[in-house]
Amino acid sequence: DAAHGSALGAEALAVCVAAEAEMAGRDAAAAARSAAVNELEGYILEARGMRSRKHGSLIDGASLEPMLDEAEDWLYSDAGEAAGCGELGAFLAALRVRVDGTMVAFREKVEAERVASEAALQASADAAAAERAANGEDEDHDQRRLKYPDRLRMVQKNKDEGTELFKGAVDVTQYRQAAARYNKALTHAAKFVDLSPDQREEVDALKLSLHLNIAMCWLKITDATNHLDQAIRSCTDALALDGENVKALYRRATALEQKKDYEAAKADLAAAAQIAPDDKAVPKLQQRVEAQIKRQLDKEKKMYGKMFG
């Protein structure tokens, strides 16, 4: 009887292990499909926003908008709901080609402006390097006790250059360049000395803005494996300066949602909603996060139901 009971116990354990493995496989497949859907949704959203960018008037909107409507309709149709990762990937690849066809003039203009901007930035950097060399200075070891207005000019100059790069960015390269400028501004912002209370307040406001801008850059540098962690860190740095900053809470929640840390995202969004109850973006992200939490709970219930039902 003991041997029989042991055999039954081993058999039940094997059934549970097999059920868990099956659920893990299904979860992995569902996660992969969800990622493919998110990528397609994100691309459609990004493409819709291109016309609001600088030189966006050069995009063939009459062709683009119906194309994106059609893509969105397909995604939420029965065919789209039934599509697997391969079909979703192929659909996105084909959509990219069609969308690119509406943006030829726009991309040519942006590229020409990027080349000109980089040339101007390089010329500026060369001039600054020549000046530092003439003064016997090394920027990496710049410990000069500059007057407040002089150091402030350096911070603002790099911040403005970062913003110009961000506004004209069309891919991760430009977003990286923008982040580099913002970080350079932060480096200068750390070198102020003997600040009055009013000056400290002005510098902290600049630092806050720079951390928020860097977070936004990292949310868009999607080819870096740590881009979400970097965005979260920048938002946390911003919140250290202003614990009730809604932009920092919202952007950190955005990164946390993408990392699937839904409970942490929910907490940030709840704080943001309490601070700014009229903000329209916060409740939209809250709904999405709540839906993800519910989906996770439903999956767990199904898994435990199969194991112990």
C-alpha positions, 0 to 999 in steps of 0.5 A: 500500500505504501509503495502504491501510495508513493507511486500515486504521489509521484504520478500526481507530482509528474502531472503537476510538473507537466501542467506547470511546464505547459502553462510556462510554454503558453505564457512564453508564447503569449508574452512573445505575441504581446510583445509583437502586438505592442511593437506594432501598436507602438509603431502605429502611434509613433507614425501618427505623431510624425506629422506633428514634428518639425518638417512634418508638413512634408509627410504625405498625410493623405496617404499615411493616415488611411494607411495607419487606420487600416493597419489599426483596424486589422490589428483589432480585427478577428484576423489580427487577434488570431495572428501569431508572432510571425504574421504580426512581424511580417505585417509590421515589416510591410507597414514600415515600407509603406509608411516610409514611402510617405516620408521621403521628403520629410526624411531627406529634410531631417537628414540634411538638417541633421548633417548641418547641425552636426557640422555646426556642433563640431565646429563649435566643439572645435572652437571650444577645444581650441579655446581650452587649449589656448587657456591650458584647460582640460574640460574633463578636469574643469574645476575652475571657480567660474562666476555664476553667470558664466557657468550658467551659460554653459549649462543652458548652452548644452541644454539648448543643444540637447533640446534641438537634437531631441526635437529633430531626432528620427532615430536612436542615434539623435536621441543618444546625442541629445542625452549626451548634451543633457548629461554634459549640462548636468556636469556643468550644473554640478560645478557651481560654487557659493550659491545664494538661496535664489541661485540654488533654486534656479540651478535645482530647477535646471537639474530637474528639467535635465533629469526629466529630459534625459529620462525621455531620451532613454525611453526612446533609446530602445536598442539599449538593453538597459534603456528602461533602467536608465529612464527610471534612474533619471526619473528617480533623480528628478524626484529627489529634487521634487518629490511631487513632480508629475512628469517624473512619476508618469515617465517612471511609471511608463518605464516600469510598465514596460519592465512589467513591474505593474505594481510599482507603476500603479503606485507611481500613477496613483501618486501622480493622480493625487497630485494632478487629478486633471491630468489626462495622460495619467488615467489612460496609463492607469487603465492599461496598467490595471488591465495588465495586473488583471491579466496576470491574476487571471493567468495565475488563477488558471495555472493554479486551477489546472494544478489543483483542480 
